[in-house]
Amino acid sequence: MKKPGGGCLKLLLVGVAAPVALLAYVLIGTGSKDESSLAYTPMGTPSPAFSQGMPVEKAEKVLAEVSTPKPSPKPKLPGIGDVVRDGKFSFKVTKVERRSAVGQGLLAKKAQGQFVLIHVTVKNVGDKAATFSDHNQKLFDSKYQEFKADSGTAVIRLKNSNAYLKQINPGNGVKGILLYDVPKSAKLTTLVLRDSVLSSGARVDLR
């Protein structure tokens, strides 16, 4: 004859024992792992590499490479053949040449260093007449030295230089030559073309 309440007691004991056994299994299985194989987990969301047992030293190196921002590349300057604009003018440098002297016969002049002739096309893209002057166009070298145009030599010794106080009506354009006397050792880098002495200028890479 079965004792009353015996079945309920057995069910209660089984219900308590099962979770305890499962907890013991999980603790034993976790503690048996080799500590050297544990993955290094950084703060935040771990990458897939950290879930594969990567050594701590290597994980730190990978984390540093991932978290270090890369510098943005500097925007490339327009170069020879590109059209740039400043104010009412658009400019295009078409050619750069070097000479030891300019002019012919009695008008010939030898450079102190070397003459640099920069051929440009200048167009008035505004709605009023404007005057183009080589005085406003600055040449720079790799040492950030600034060179001014030799207006007098250009006017007298370069045919159709069109670079000194040349008035240009809206929609019209002229081809001109900017003339500079620079040291032979100068490594020219940039030409800054300006609508006027007060404008910000458009930079052109001459390299």
C-alpha positions as CSV (number, residue, x, y, z in Angstrom):
1,M,0.0,0.0,0.0
2,K,1.5,3.4,-1.1
3,K,2.0,6.1,1.5
4,P,-0.1,9.2,0.8
5,G,2.0,12.1,-0.6
6,G,5.0,10.0,-1.6
7,G,4.7,10.8,-5.3
8,C,4.7,14.5,-4.7
9,L,7.8,14.3,-2.6
10,K,9.7,12.5,-5.3
11,L,8.7,15.1,-7.9
12,L,9.9,17.9,-5.6
13,L,13.3,16.3,-5.1
14,V,13.8,15.7,-8.8
15,G,12.9,19.3,-9.6
16,V,15.5,20.6,-7.2
17,A,18.3,18.2,-8.1
18,A,18.1,18.8,-11.9
19,P,19.1,22.6,-11.8
20,V,21.8,21.9,-9.3
21,A,23.4,19.2,-11.5
22,L,23.2,21.5,-14.5
23,L,24.9,24.4,-12.6
24,A,27.7,22.0,-11.4
25,Y,28.3,20.8,-15.0
26,V,28.7,24.4,-16.3
27,L,31.1,25.4,-13.5
28,I,33.3,22.3,-14.0
29,G,33.4,22.7,-17.8
30,T,34.3,26.4,-17.5
31,G,37.1,25.8,-14.9
32,S,38.8,23.1,-17.0
33,K,39.8,25.5,-19.8
34,D,43.4,26.5,-20.1
35,E,43.8,30.1,-19.1
36,S,46.3,30.8,-21.9
37,S,43.6,30.1,-24.5
38,L,41.2,32.7,-23.1
39,A,40.5,35.5,-25.6
40,Y,41.3,39.0,-24.6
41,T,38.1,41.0,-24.6
42,P,38.4,44.8,-24.9
43,M,35.8,47.3,-23.8
44,G,33.0,47.8,-26.2
45,T,32.1,45.4,-29.0
46,P,34.8,42.8,-29.6
47,S,36.0,42.1,-33.2
48,P,35.9,38.5,-34.5
49,A,39.7,38.2,-33.9
50,F,39.2,38.5,-30.1
51,S,36.7,35.6,-30.0
52,Q,39.3,33.1,-31.4
53,G,41.7,32.9,-28.3
54,M,44.2,35.6,-29.5
55,P,47.0,36.2,-27.1
56,V,46.7,39.4,-25.0
57,E,49.8,41.1,-26.5
58,K,48.7,40.5,-30.1
59,A,45.2,41.5,-29.3
60,E,46.3,44.8,-27.8
61,K,48.4,45.5,-30.9
62,V,45.5,44.8,-33.3
63,L,43.2,47.0,-31.1
64,A,45.6,49.9,-31.3
65,E,45.8,49.6,-35.1
66,V,42.1,49.5,-35.4
67,S,41.4,52.4,-33.0
68,T,44.1,54.8,-34.3
69,P,42.5,57.1,-36.9
70,K,44.4,57.5,-40.2
71,P,45.1,61.1,-41.3
72,S,43.0,62.3,-44.2
73,P,45.0,62.8,-47.4
74,K,45.5,66.5,-48.4
75,P,43.4,67.6,-51.4
76,K,45.4,67.7,-54.6
77,L,46.0,71.1,-56.1
78,P,45.1,71.9,-59.7
79,G,48.1,71.7,-62.0
80,I,49.3,72.8,-65.4
81,G,46.5,72.5,-67.9
82,D,43.7,72.9,-65.2
83,V,41.4,75.9,-65.1
84,V,41.2,77.8,-61.8
85,R,39.2,80.9,-60.8
86,D,39.7,83.9,-58.6
87,G,37.2,86.7,-58.6
88,K,36.3,87.9,-62.1
89,F,39.1,85.9,-63.8
90,S,39.7,82.3,-64.8
91,F,43.2,81.1,-65.3
92,K,44.9,78.2,-67.0
93,V,48.7,77.6,-66.9
94,T,49.6,76.0,-70.2
95,K,53.4,75.8,-70.1
96,V,56.5,76.6,-68.0
97,E,59.9,77.2,-69.5
98,R,63.3,78.4,-68.4
99,R,65.8,80.6,-70.1
100,S,69.2,82.2,-69.3
101,A,68.2,85.4,-71.2
102,V,65.3,87.0,-73.0
103,G,65.0,89.5,-75.9
104,Q,67.1,89.8,-79.0
105,G,70.0,92.0,-80.1
106,L,70.4,95.2,-78.1
107,L,67.3,94.4,-76.1
108,A,68.6,91.1,-74.9
109,K,68.8,90.8,-71.1
110,K,70.6,88.1,-69.1
111,A,69.0,86.8,-65.9
112,Q,70.5,87.2,-62.5
113,G,69.7,83.6,-61.9
114,Q,67.4,82.2,-64.6
115,F,64.2,83.5,-66.2
116,V,61.1,81.4,-65.7
117,L,58.4,82.0,-68.3
118,I,54.9,80.9,-67.2
119,H,52.4,80.9,-70.1
120,V,48.8,81.5,-69.0
121,T,45.4,82.0,-70.5
122,V,43.3,84.6,-68.7
123,K,39.6,85.0,-69.2
124,N,37.2,87.5,-67.8
125,V,34.2,85.5,-66.4
126,G,32.6,88.5,-64.6
127,D,30.1,91.0,-65.9
128,K,32.4,94.1,-66.0
129,A,35.7,95.0,-67.6
130,A,38.7,94.1,-65.4
131,T,42.4,94.7,-65.5
132,F,44.9,91.8,-65.3
133,S,48.3,92.6,-63.8
134,D,51.3,90.4,-63.3
135,H,52.1,92.3,-60.1
136,N,49.3,90.3,-58.4
137,Q,50.7,86.9,-59.5
138,K,53.1,85.3,-56.9
139,L,55.5,82.5,-57.5
140,F,56.8,80.3,-54.6
141,D,59.5,77.7,-54.2
142,S,59.9,74.7,-51.9
143,K,61.4,77.0,-49.2
144,Y,58.3,79.2,-49.3
145,Q,60.3,82.1,-50.8
146,E,58.1,84.5,-52.8
147,F,59.1,85.8,-56.2
148,K,57.6,88.8,-58.0
149,A,57.1,89.2,-61.7
150,D,59.6,91.2,-63.7
151,S,57.0,93.5,-65.5
152,G,59.5,95.8,-67.2
153,T,61.5,93.1,-68.8
154,A,58.4,91.3,-69.9
155,V,56.9,94.4,-71.6
156,I,60.1,95.4,-73.4
157,R,61.6,92.0,-74.3
158,L,58.7,89.5,-74.6
159,K,56.4,89.9,-77.6
160,N,52.7,89.9,-76.7
161,S,53.4,89.2,-73.0
162,N,49.9,90.7,-72.2
163,A,50.8,90.5,-68.5
164,Y,51.1,94.2,-67.4
165,L,47.8,96.2,-66.8
166,K,45.9,94.4,-69.5
167,Q,42.2,95.3,-69.6
168,I,39.9,92.5,-70.5
169,N,36.2,92.9,-71.2
170,P,33.6,90.3,-70.0
171,G,33.7,87.1,-72.0
172,N,37.1,87.9,-73.5
173,G,40.4,86.2,-72.8
174,V,44.1,86.8,-73.6
175,K,47.2,84.6,-73.6
176,G,50.1,86.1,-71.7
177,I,53.5,85.3,-70.2
178,L,54.5,85.8,-66.6
179,L,58.2,86.4,-66.3
180,Y,60.3,85.8,-63.1
181,D,64.0,86.0,-62.4
182,V,64.8,83.2,-59.8
183,P,67.9,81.5,-58.6
184,K,69.0,78.5,-60.7
185,S,68.8,76.3,-57.6
186,A,65.1,77.2,-56.8
187,K,62.7,74.3,-56.8
188,L,59.4,76.0,-57.9
189,T,56.3,74.6,-56.4
190,T,53.3,76.9,-56.5
191,L,51.9,79.8,-58.5
192,V,49.2,81.9,-56.8
193,L,47.0,83.6,-59.4
194,R,44.9,86.6,-58.3
195,D,42.1,88.8,-59.6
196,S,43.5,91.7,-57.5
197,V,45.9,92.3,-54.7
198,L,43.1,91.9,-52.1
199,S,41.7,88.6,-53.4
200,S,42.5,85.2,-51.8
201,G,44.0,83.8,-55.0
202,A,43.9,80.4,-56.8
203,R,46.8,78.0,-56.2
204,V,48.4,76.0,-59.1
205,D,50.9,73.2,-58.6
206,L,53.9,73.6,-61.0
207,R,55.7,70.4,-60.2
